[in-house]
């Protein structure tokens, strides 16, 4: 903290980055309060490298299949696994590229189970 010479009133130096971090943290805290009382798992379903040319040729079809098959897999595991035995819910995001911008279609998301 520094003070102004003329009035000696403390002035806090807050950067835009600091404000952004504070808002992100507040948003995260609000979201965590809204979570259901269930276990969460991070899942990733990837299109194998051998099928990426096909995916690039028919993206809408393959992306739809990727998300549909991913969801059916989660539901099947939740219903049939002796430890899980419950209803599942999931939120998935379709990613088409890596952070390095390589073509790498995959779906990632969180799944949860209620017992």
Secondary structure, DSSP 8 states (H G I E B T S, - for coil): -EE-TTT--EE----HHHHHHHHHHHHHHHHHHT--SSEEEEEEEE--GGGHHHHHHSHHHHHHHHHHHHHHHHHHHHHH-TTT-SEEEEEEEEEEE-TT--EEEEEEEEEEEE-
